[in-house]
Amino acid sequence: MRRMSVLLPNQGPEVFAARRRRVAARLGPGQAALVYAGDLVPRNYAANIFPYRAHSHFLYLTGLQWPGAVLLGAGDEWEIFAEPPAADDALWIGPSPGWDELAAAAGVRAIQPLADLPNKLHGPSGLIAVAGRGNVATVPALHPRTRARQAALLGRPWGGHDESLAGAVPLEEPDVQLAEALIACRLIHDEPALAHLRGAAEASRAGHLAGMAATKPGRNEAEVRAAIEQQFAARGCVPAYNSIVTIHGEVLHAEHSRHSISAGDLLLVDAGAEDHGWASDVTRTWPVSGRFSPAQRALYDIVLQANLDAIDRVRPGVRYRDVHLQACRTLTRGLVDEGLLVGDPDNLVERGAHALFFPHGVGHLLGLDVHDMEDLGDRAGYAPGRTRSRQFGLGYLRLDRDLAPGMLVTIEPGLYIVPAILRDEALAGPFVRDGSLRQDRLAAFADVRGIRIEDDVRCTADAPEVLTAAIPKAAQAVEASVGTA
């Protein structure tokens, strides 16, 4: 398989040493941790690989993009194990940093050949031979490739993958401790992380402004997407996820940009940059013609107010579920004002009527992953003792923790006209029959498919910090930015 040169971190080794110490301090005495960086994955033949990106826990603890590498250690004693350079690396990938340079950059004691790892773990004086296999914790990630590889390294049984955190084999208790340690540390972003997160937000600002400027009737979604992602690339960033640039905003993950755009369309753009692994996640919605229609403007202003009200609730000690419900109440009041829903807004939210138009959660954690740490399942997003609701809409909420200074979340209320939902007997039928849903009013908003407004918001000891505040979202500012290229 084609190799990839190892990329040095762009921050000092003390950053990663401090993170490893914080994680190690939360593990048991003498407890070691093994963290896998992930392999190159071929697309169809061995030399044609998917773009490599190290697993986020490895990247958090080392800063290195190193395919196939393994981090092992405890306390202040950490080593990396990796495949030695191939004889023809200079031909295919050019000069690469030496292992001493890489060890110094990551702040680890040494880098050893991957072939030496089994003896380090299983040999006569190895960690597992001396203290038992439970002495070495691994990240209990959901991804089957990651878990299978880690199980093989430790000689553990691997029985497959069933979409639960435990998988087919019960978790070792140290694995649970390591997961909780990583969650506790990654929930609160340190200053080096914030520097990258702000860099990602700045690249996203440039991208969205370029996308607005490139929007004109007669063009297509792909042209706008190209303008956005060009700004990411110009700043050394990549898309943090598959960009959504679509006139079909009612399709939440419409990742194919193949439609022509016309006057009268709304263009929903969910596109965020990734800066050295750290993600931004931003959505804006704008009119292709440069002017909202009256119906579009009415619903846009409702979503914008929900965005503003929810952001204002991002304060220490506030339960994120309540931030979500604040957005729901604001949206519902607006829908009542427009005659789409009928009744008391609080009662409508309690019964879940708002989810007919706003079926997803108001946001999620943000960091090294755009949905940060969701590889650990709901263990990261939900505080101990909290579980997902079974109510339609609320059940999609990805985060239910009390906010604390240093946490970064997205706030992304939306309003969607989805015929499959609004005509569904089980979902909409009860609200049609009791008069809460006015289906006859839908025709007045026929030029609205989907509207979402999303910002990246940091909880502080005082007012929330909106990292994406420089991206226009007030209706007039949005209109003024469209079609200027």
Buried (B, 14 or more C-beta within 10 A) or exposed (E): BEBBBBBBBEBEBEBBBBBBEBBBEBBEEEBBBBBBBBBBEEEEEEEEBEEBBBBBBBBBBBBBBBBBBBBBBBBEEBBBBBEEBEEEBEEEBEEBBEBEEBBBBBBBEEBBEBEEBBEBBBEEEBBBBEEEBBBBBBBBBBEBBBBBBBBEBBEBEBEEBEEEBEBEBEBBEBBBBBBBBBBEBBBBBBEBBBBBBBBBBBBBBBBBBBBBBBBBBEBBBBBBBBBBBBBBEEBEBBBBBEBBBBBBBBBBEBEBBEBBBEEBBBBBBBBBBBBBBBBBBBBBBBBBBBEBBEBBBBBBBBBBBBBBBBBBBBBBEBBBBEBBBBBBBBBBBBBBEBEBBBBEBEEBBBBBBBBBBBBBBBBBBBBBBBBBBBBBBBBBBBBEEBEBBEEBBBBBBBBBBBBEEBBBBBBBBBBBBBEEBBEEEEBBEBBBEEEBBBEEBBEBBEBBBBBBBBBBBBBBEEEBBBBBBEBBBEBEEBBEBBBEE
